[in-house]
Amino acid sequence: MKNIKSFENFTKDNNKVMNAILNNDVDFIFNFFKNGIIKYEKENEESFQECRNKGINYFDKINEGLVIDKIKHLIYLDDSNDNEVITDVSKLPVCDKTSIDGVDIYSIFKRGRDKNGNKSFTDGNAFNKAFKEEVWRFADEEKEKIITRIIQVLKKYLLSHRHDICVVVPSTSGFNDTFAQLIHDACGAEIVDKMLVKLTTQEAYELYDEKLDFFHRYYPKIKDRENAIKNFEIYLNRMDEEKNGMFCIHYIDDIEMRNNMEYVLKMDNTYKTILANENKLYEKDVLIIDDLMSRGTSIKNAIKYVKEYSPKSITVLTLMSKN
């Protein structure tokens, strides 16, 4: 990576986003995310019809310095559990150099473990929804602290890193696309947002049940295999109902099954041709954007596909990530 000695290149031409980051303009950055997420949902209205008002079903606390109040639908910043999670801005963003194929993974909020030493498994829906201020929102007294934390860490990251390309991991919230747009507006990295797409439930069924022979490999006993396939079909049906046919690995309640599944994304066929013809990623410094890294499956897939086009470097930036 090339270090950048100052923000002069960023701030010329009246760069509003970078000036907002430099000046800690909480309202500007908050509204940037809010408007971006709302715009994304409007542009993808059909995809949100089935799952727009789905709540958060399976967590009570986010152990990455954020706490939610499920009754009041509020989100707070929590610095009280620093042994479990890194929240000190002087130590952020956290860089994990060993987790996935040696690629540096930077996290604005770093998920840790709970007091019993267990990993925290959550999704980022509450946080994403808080930007829209519809059902969820940041507590009034906490909003400035949370957004300030994001701004301060982004400022440090952008000071020391340069990227030519920003590859977006697809999500249903629109946060990733908005996050990538902010990076683009701040430092000019070109956005590649059509390269990766989520598997559909039909594609996931064909992949795991037929092409990969997944259930024969991991469930050698016939009865166990039959039960696993039955459960898998139940999970897929739920995704059809609640995720509009999009494969979402968090819906796999069987932890063993979920942990053994290696694919949640695919390359868009049309974009394969574009990348091959234009050498868009070749010898480029590529940043992969994702809002939340839990098991890391999406990011592993993204890294794998990006590497096929021989970039100069790959870095991952997430809002929240596991320990």
Residue pairs with C-beta under 8 A, 6 or more apart in sequence:
1 160
1 161
1 162
1 285
1 313
1 315
2 162
2 285
3 160
3 161
3 162
4 158
4 159
4 160
4 161
4 162
7 18
7 22
7 158
7 159
9 187
10 18
10 158
10 186
10 187
11 18
11 19
11 22
15 185
15 186
16 28
16 185
17 28
17 32
17 182
17 185
17 186
18 158
18 185
18 186
18 187
19 25
20 28
20 29
20 32
20 151
21 29
21 151
21 154
21 155
21 158
21 186
22 155
24 148
24 151
24 152
25 151
26 143
26 144
26 147
26 148
26 151
29 147
29 150
29 151
29 182
30 131
30 143
30 147
32 178
32 182
33 131
33 175
33 178
33 179
33 182
34 131
34 132
34 133
36 174
36 177
36 178
36 181
36 182
37 128
37 131
37 132
37 173
37 174
37 175
37 178
38 132
38 174
39 174
40 173
40 174
40 177
40 178
41 48
41 52
41 174
44 174
46 244
47 172
47 244
47 246
48 172
48 244
49 244
50 241
50 242
50 243
50 244
51 172
51 242
51 243
51 244
53 135
54 125
54 242
55 125
55 135
56 68
56 70
56 123
56 125
56 126
59 68
59 121
59 122
59 123
60 68
60 70
61 67
61 68
61 120
62 68
62 111
62 120
62 122
62 126
62 127
62 320
63 81
63 84
63 85
63 111
63 112
63 113
63 114
63 120
63 122
64 85
64 109
64 110
64 111
64 112
64 120
64 320
64 321
65 77
65 78
65 79
65 81
65 85
65 86
65 87
65 109
65 110
65 149
66 75
66 76
66 77
66 78
66 109
66 127
66 146
66 320
67 75
67 76
67 77
67 78
68 74
68 75
68 76
68 126
68 136
69 75
69 76
69 139
73 135
73 136
73 137
74 136
74 137
74 138
74 139
74 142
75 126
75 127
75 130
75 136
75 137
75 138
75 139
75 142
75 146
76 138
76 139
76 142
77 87
77 142
77 145
77 146
77 149
78 87
79 87
81 112
82 88
83 112
84 112
84 113
84 114
84 115
85 109
85 110
85 111
85 112
85 323
86 92
86 94
86 110
86 112
87 109
87 110
87 149
89 149
89 152
89 153
89 156
92 107
92 108
92 109
92 110
92 149
92 152
92 153
92 156
93 106
93 107
93 108
93 153
93 156
93 157
93 317
94 106
94 107
94 110
94 321
95 104
95 105
95 106
96 104
96 105
96 107
96 321
97 104
97 105
99 105
99 296
100 296
100 299
100 300
100 303
100 316
101 300
101 303
101 307
103 303
103 314
103 315
103 316
104 315
104 316
105 293
105 299
105 315
105 316
105 317
105 318
105 321
106 157
106 315
106 316
106 317
106 318
107 293
107 317
107 318
107 319
107 320
107 321
108 149
108 150
108 153
108 154
108 317
108 318
108 319
108 320
109 149
109 319
109 320
109 321
110 320
110 321
110 323
111 119
111 120
111 122
111 320
111 321
111 322
111 323
112 120
112 323
113 119
113 120
113 323
114 120
119 322
119 323
120 322
121 294
121 322
122 292
122 294
123 250
123 292
123 294
124 173
124 175
124 291
124 292
124 319
124 320
125 173
126 136
127 175
127 291
127 319
127 320
128 173
128 174
128 175
128 291
129 135
129 136
129 173
130 136
130 137
130 138
131 175
137 143
138 146
138 147
150 319
154 182
154 186
157 317
158 183
158 186
158 187
161 287
161 315
162 187
162 285
163 183
163 187
163 189
163 285
163 286
163 287
163 315
164 189
164 190
164 284
164 285
164 286
165 189
165 190
165 192
165 280
165 281
165 284
165 285
165 286
165 287
165 311
166 180
166 183
166 184
166 189
166 190
166 191
166 192
166 286
166 287
166 289
167 192
167 193
167 195
167 196
167 286
167 287
167 288
167 289
167 302
167 306
168 176
168 177
168 180
168 191
168 192
168 193
168 195
168 196
168 289
169 176
169 196
169 265
169 288
169 289
169 290
169 298
169 299
169 302
170 176
170 196
170 197
170 198
170 265
171 177
171 290
171 291
172 243
172 246
173 291
175 291
175 319
176 289
176 290
176 291
177 193
179 289
179 291
179 319
180 191
180 193
180 289
181 191
183 189
183 287
183 289
183 317
184 190
184 191
189 287
190 280
192 280
192 281
194 268
194 270
194 271
195 267
195 268
195 271
195 275
195 305
196 265
196 266
196 267
196 268
196 301
196 302
196 305
197 265
197 266
197 267
197 268
198 246
198 247
198 248
198 264
198 265
198 266
199 207
199 246
199 247
199 263
199 264
199 265
199 266
200 245
200 246
200 247
201 236
201 239
201 240
201 245
201 246
201 247
202 245
203 247
203 266
204 236
204 247
204 264
205 232
205 233
205 236
207 214
207 263
208 214
208 215
208 232
208 261
209 215
209 229
209 232
214 260
214 261
215 225
215 228
215 229
215 232
216 225
218 228
218 256
218 257
218 260
219 225
219 227
219 228
228 254
228 257
231 253
231 254
231 257
232 252
232 257
235 251
235 252
235 253
235 254
236 247
238 251
239 245
239 246
239 247
239 248
239 251
242 251
243 251
247 264
249 258
249 261
249 264
249 295
249 297
250 294
252 258
252 261
258 295
259 295
261 297
262 297
262 300
262 301
263 297
263 301
264 297
264 298
264 301
265 298
265 301
265 302
265 305
267 305
274 280
275 281
275 309
276 309
279 309
280 309
281 306
281 309
281 310
281 311
282 309
282 310
282 311
283 310
283 311
283 312
284 311
284 312
285 311
285 312
285 313
285 315
286 306
286 311
286 312
286 313
286 314
286 315
287 315
287 316
287 317
288 299
288 302
288 303
288 306
288 314
288 315
288 316
288 317
289 316
289 317
289 318
290 298
290 299
290 302
290 316
290 317
290 318
291 318
291 319
291 320
292 318
292 319
292 320
292 321
293 299
293 316
293 318
293 320
293 321
293 322
294 322
295 322
296 322
299 316
299 318
302 316
303 314
303 316
306 314
307 314
